[in-house]
Amino acid sequence: MIPSPFTVFASDPDCGARTGLLRTAHGEFPTPMFMPVGTQATVKALTPTQLVETGARVILANTYHLNLRPGSALIRRLGGLHSFMNWDGPILTDSGGFQVFSLASLREVTDAGIRFRSHIDGQSVFLDPARVIEIQDDLGSDIAMVIDECPPHDCSETDAADAVRRTLKWAADCRNQAWERGMLSDGRLIFGIVQGGRFGGLRERCARELVAMDFSGYAVGGVSVGESEAEMFEQVRGSISHLPAQKPRYVMGVGTPVQLLEMISMGADIFDCVIPTREARHGVAFTPDGPINLKNACYRDDERPLVHGMDNETCRHFSRAYLRHLVLSQEILGCTLLSVHNLHFFIDLMAQVRARIADKSFHAWRRDWSERYMRRNGDRRGS
């Protein structure tokens, strides 16, 4: 049995929200927690020091992409991913299963594994449980993800069942490989991934069989892949309901601030998403009154910070007018300053959540926070 690395400290009496602490080989972090996405061993436009200043405690990198470039063997020779990217906190590495969905035209899935045609140079790349765990061992991942099959949201129940069958087979093989390589005895963690598409019975089956295998934690996969928000929430809620309370629950690849609060109320603990940095590159900043598009003319002479009193470099030192100038001039600094702010906004929101759960006020606070955030009608000047 894998010892639980997770401790639950408090829960809200009116919903499933809870606070906890997850321990890893490179330190611990509180939950709920939002992870910045560093697919290529970098969070776009930010240095590790800037990441720390946003409050980031754990980041995500991608097994598929780092295996292609620069290669996991090279990263291992250079001291592992932590040394390679100069990040000394926990790192979670996705397995490449999402690329089954996102690179559908470049892959072939069989029971043995997934064969990709590299999107970089067209070379054939094969990922199976043994190879995925080997790569993550090379990287030195603190939290390794099993390889899974992420089907499109509109697949048939037969195709979803096949994906669940493969996901479960690969999960067991990944767990065995991680034990054999000594990763779990070294304090590193491995998470199983619940698949099943929009079919509740398949998600229940997948969750129950993964729990029987006894992973360090569990993820909800195959959401935000084209389905409606209501369907996404139903899939997350249904998956979490079959996962153990004493293990961490990670919802992969989502979402907006309001969506995160909704999923926290269901009992989710960890999230990752490209939204904060992707929106920054498009000139969008997050505020408690909703997102604002700095390209709009109303910010041309706006002397205010993005959010009054928010303690990040962007809000302390720069006006909306200056940020708009950077965005319209396509200056790289604009991407950096907006990414700093947006990531801090998401990570600070998690800190507020933890405080509200601890004092038993989360349920009512979430309603009020979401109503204020959603009240913006279009992109007016705001407060």
Number of C-alpha atoms within 10 A of each C-alpha: 7 14 13 16 18 21 17 16 13 16 21 19 13 12 14 17 27 27 24 20 18 21 18 20 16 17 14 16 18 21 26 30 29 28 21 28 25 20 19 18 22 18 20 18 18 16 15 16 11 18 20 14 16 23 18 23 22 26 22 24 23 20 28 26 21 21 22 15 12 12 16 24 15 17 22 18 12 13 14 20 24 20 14 15 16 14 21 14 19 24 27 24 27 25 23 23 24 22 19 21 18 15 14 14 10 16 18 14 16 11 13 13 21 21 17 22 16 17 12 9 8 10 10 12 14 16 21 20 24 17 15 27 28 18 24 30 21 20 30 25 29 27 24 30 29 31 32 31 30 26 27 21 21 13 12 14 14 9 15 24 22 17 23 26 20 19 27 26 17 23 25 18 17 26 26 14 19 24 13 11 13 12 22 20 13 12 17 22 26 28 26 33 30 34 32 32 30 24 17 17 14 21 26 20 20 23 28 16 16 23 19 8 15 19 23 25 26 25 26 25 27 29 27 17 18 12 16 12 12 8 16 22 18 15 23 25 19 20 28 25 14 16 22 14 15 14 23 27 27 25 26 19 19 19 19 13 20 17 15 23 23 19 23 27 22 19 25 27 27 24 24 22 18 19 20 26 26 16 18 26 21 17 23 22 26 24 19 19 18 20 18 20 20 25 18 14 12 15 21 15 13 16 12 15 18 26 21 11 9 16 16 20 16 23 20 14 9 15 19 22 21 18 27 24 18 19 22 14 10 14 12 12 13 24 24 20 23 29 30 25 26 27 27 27 24 24 21 19 19 23 18 14 24 23 15 21 24 17 11 18 15 27 20 11 15 18 13 11 16 18 15 13 16 13 10 16 8 10 13 12 14 12 10
